[in-house]
Amino acid sequence: MTPRTTLAPATVTIHADRRPVRVPAGITVAAALLELHVVAFRHSVAGESRGPLCGMGTCYECRVTINGAPHRRACLVPVAEGMEIVTEDASGARP
Protein backbone atom coordinates (compact mmCIF):
# COMPACT_ATOMS: atom_id res chain seq x y z
CA MET A 1 0.00 0.00 0.00
CA THR A 2 1.32 3.42 -0.96
CA PRO A 3 1.38 6.00 1.86
CA ARG A 4 -0.90 8.96 1.35
CA THR A 5 0.62 12.37 1.09
CA THR A 6 -1.23 15.42 2.19
CA LEU A 7 -0.79 18.37 -0.10
CA ALA A 8 -0.85 21.82 1.38
CA PRO A 9 -3.64 23.94 -0.04
CA ALA A 10 -2.55 26.19 -2.87
CA THR A 11 -2.05 29.82 -1.94
CA VAL A 12 -1.62 33.08 -3.81
CA THR A 13 0.00 36.34 -2.77
CA ILE A 14 -2.25 39.39 -2.84
CA HIS A 15 -1.60 42.94 -1.70
CA ALA A 16 -4.31 43.95 0.76
CA ASP A 17 -4.09 47.62 1.65
CA ARG A 18 -0.48 47.69 0.42
CA ARG A 19 0.70 44.72 2.47
CA PRO A 20 1.58 41.43 0.78
CA VAL A 21 -0.21 38.42 2.27
CA ARG A 22 -0.68 34.80 1.27
CA VAL A 23 -4.23 33.54 1.16
CA PRO A 24 -5.84 30.31 -0.02
CA ALA A 25 -6.33 30.16 -3.77
CA GLY A 26 -9.93 30.11 -4.93
CA ILE A 27 -11.49 32.17 -2.16
CA THR A 28 -13.17 35.49 -2.80
CA VAL A 29 -11.60 38.86 -2.06
CA ALA A 30 -14.20 39.34 0.70
CA ALA A 31 -13.24 36.03 2.33
CA ALA A 32 -9.55 36.92 2.10
CA LEU A 33 -10.09 40.33 3.73
CA LEU A 34 -12.22 38.83 6.49
CA GLU A 35 -9.53 36.19 7.08
CA LEU A 36 -7.11 39.12 7.55
CA HIS A 37 -9.52 40.63 10.13
CA VAL A 38 -10.55 43.52 7.87
CA VAL A 39 -14.19 44.21 8.72
CA ALA A 40 -14.72 47.75 7.37
CA PHE A 41 -14.34 47.64 3.59
CA ARG A 42 -15.88 51.09 3.12
CA HIS A 43 -18.12 53.63 4.87
CA SER A 44 -21.66 54.79 4.17
CA VAL A 45 -22.44 58.42 3.37
CA ALA A 46 -23.30 58.77 7.08
CA GLY A 47 -19.85 57.44 8.03
CA GLU A 48 -20.92 53.97 9.20
CA SER A 49 -18.56 51.04 8.56
CA ARG A 50 -19.65 48.68 5.80
CA GLY A 51 -18.56 45.16 4.92
CA PRO A 52 -19.99 41.99 3.38
CA LEU A 53 -23.63 41.44 4.21
CA CYS A 54 -25.30 39.20 1.64
CA GLY A 55 -22.23 37.41 0.26
CA MET A 56 -23.76 37.11 -3.22
CA GLY A 57 -23.38 40.57 -4.78
CA THR A 58 -26.87 41.90 -4.15
CA CYS A 59 -26.22 44.44 -1.39
CA TYR A 60 -23.03 46.15 -2.72
CA GLU A 61 -21.77 46.67 0.86
CA CYS A 62 -18.43 44.95 0.17
CA ARG A 63 -17.18 47.32 -2.53
CA VAL A 64 -13.40 47.79 -2.73
CA THR A 65 -10.86 48.86 -5.33
CA ILE A 66 -9.26 45.89 -7.11
CA ASN A 67 -6.28 46.43 -9.42
CA GLY A 68 -7.19 50.11 -9.70
CA ALA A 69 -10.85 49.49 -10.58
CA PRO A 70 -13.16 51.03 -7.93
CA HIS A 71 -16.57 49.72 -6.79
CA ARG A 72 -15.77 46.04 -7.28
CA ARG A 73 -17.92 43.70 -5.20
CA ALA A 74 -15.40 41.74 -3.14
CA CYS A 75 -17.79 38.84 -2.56
CA LEU A 76 -17.91 38.06 -6.29
CA VAL A 77 -14.23 38.29 -7.26
CA PRO A 78 -11.88 35.35 -6.63
CA VAL A 79 -8.36 36.21 -5.50
CA ALA A 80 -5.57 36.01 -8.06
CA GLU A 81 -1.79 36.09 -7.80
CA GLY A 82 -0.50 39.65 -7.40
CA MET A 83 -3.96 41.20 -7.02
CA GLU A 84 -3.99 44.71 -5.49
CA ILE A 85 -6.92 45.29 -3.12
CA VAL A 86 -7.55 48.63 -1.46
CA THR A 87 -10.27 49.30 1.09
CA GLU A 88 -11.61 52.76 1.76
CA ASP A 89 -9.69 53.02 5.05
CA ALA A 90 -6.39 52.54 3.26
CA SER A 91 -7.13 54.74 0.27
CA GLY A 92 -9.03 57.54 1.97
CA ALA A 93 -11.35 57.46 -1.05
CA ARG A 94 -14.81 56.01 -1.25
CA PRO A 95 -14.86 52.88 -3.46
ABEGO torsion letter per residue (X at the ends): XBBBBBBBBBBBBBBBGGBBBBBBBGBBAAAAAAAAGBABABBBAAGBBBBBAAGAGAAGAABBBBGGBBGBBAAABBBBBGBBBBBAAAAGBBX
